[in-house]
Amino acid sequence: AVVSTQSTGEPRGIAFNPANGDLAVCDTENHRVQIFDVEGNLVKCMGTKGKERGNFKEPISCAYDKWGRLLVSDHCNYRVQIFDSHYQYITDFGKYGKSSGEFWGVNGLCSHINGDILV
């Protein structure tokens, strides 16, 4: 069971990191991502409401890629943010729009075994 001293509001997406057992939970209502270890302890709380790098506006889904990086769909900021295996911001991509590489909202994502990110 996951135990946390931090409450979650409308948790949606979850992702399991097979490399270390971490579980990432998109805490959509609180505009953050919480990371739990294999024993259910909260090890990191990432972000707050905002547009700045590392902050979120309704994160909805997340996934780990083959390198152990965490990918987060930042729904109302119309982007995907990427964090390293220590949960430090690396980069992001996407913006609002209808053209290639643009989104009306990022609802889901996954990482293919070859490293491609599918949104």
C-alpha positions in Angstrom: 0.0 0.0 0.0 1.2 3.5 -0.8 1.3 5.6 2.3 1.9 9.4 2.2 1.8 12.3 4.5 0.8 14.4 1.5 -2.8 14.2 0.3 -3.5 13.7 -3.3 -6.3 15.4 -5.2 -7.7 13.6 -8.2 -4.7 11.3 -8.8 -4.8 10.1 -12.4 -1.8 8.7 -14.2 0.7 6.3 -12.6 3.9 4.8 -13.8 6.1 2.1 -12.5 9.9 2.3 -12.9 11.2 -1.3 -13.1 14.8 -0.2 -12.6 14.3 0.9 -9.0 10.6 0.2 -8.1 9.6 3.8 -7.9 5.9 4.7 -8.6 5.1 8.1 -10.0 1.6 9.4 -9.5 0.1 12.4 -11.3 -1.7 14.4 -8.7 -3.7 16.3 -11.2 -5.8 18.5 -8.9 -2.7 19.7 -6.9 -0.6 20.2 -10.1 2.3 18.0 -9.1 3.8 14.5 -9.4 4.5 12.5 -6.4 7.2 9.7 -6.4 6.9 6.8 -4.0 9.5 4.1 -3.3 8.9 0.4 -3.4 7.8 0.5 0.2 5.3 3.2 -0.3 7.3 6.1 1.2 7.0 9.5 -0.5 10.5 10.2 -1.8 9.8 13.3 -4.0 7.1 15.8 -4.6 7.6 17.5 -8.0 6.2 20.8 -9.1 3.3 23.2 -8.2 0.8 25.0 -10.4 2.6 27.0 -13.1 4.1 27.3 -16.5 7.8 27.3 -15.4 10.0 24.3 -16.1 9.3 21.6 -13.6 5.9 23.0 -12.7 2.6 21.7 -14.1 -1.0 22.6 -14.9 -3.0 19.4 -14.5 -0.5 16.6 -15.1 -2.6 13.7 -16.3 -0.4 10.8 -17.3 3.2 9.7 -16.9 5.6 7.0 -18.1 9.2 5.9 -17.7 11.3 5.4 -20.8 14.0 2.8 -21.3 16.6 5.1 -19.8 14.6 5.6 -16.6 13.6 9.1 -17.5 10.1 10.2 -16.3 7.8 11.6 -19.0 4.9 13.7 -17.8 1.9 14.9 -19.8 1.4 18.5 -18.7 -2.2 18.8 -19.9 -3.1 22.4 -19.7 0.4 23.7 -20.5 0.2 21.7 -23.8 3.5 20.0 -23.4 5.4 16.9 -22.3 8.1 17.4 -19.7 11.0 15.0 -19.3 13.0 14.4 -16.1 16.1 12.4 -15.5 16.3 9.3 -13.3 16.9 11.6 -10.3 13.8 13.6 -11.2 15.6 16.7 -12.4 14.1 18.6 -15.3 15.8 17.9 -18.7 13.6 19.4 -21.4 10.1 19.6 -22.7 8.3 19.7 -26.0 4.9 20.8 -27.4 2.8 24.0 -27.3 -0.8 24.9 -28.0 -2.1 24.4 -31.5 -3.3 22.1 -34.2 -0.1 21.6 -36.2 2.6 18.9 -35.9 4.2 19.0 -32.4 1.3 21.1 -31.0 -1.5 20.0 -28.7 -4.9 20.9 -27.5 -4.1 19.2 -24.3 -1.8 16.2 -23.5 -4.0 13.4 -22.2 -1.8 10.4 -22.5 1.6 9.2 -23.4 3.8 6.2 -23.4 7.4 5.3 -24.3 8.1 2.7 -27.0 10.8 0.2 -26.3 12.9 1.9 -29.0 12.8 5.2 -27.1 10.1 7.0 -29.1 7.6 9.0 -27.1 4.0 8.4 -28.2 1.5 11.2 -27.3 
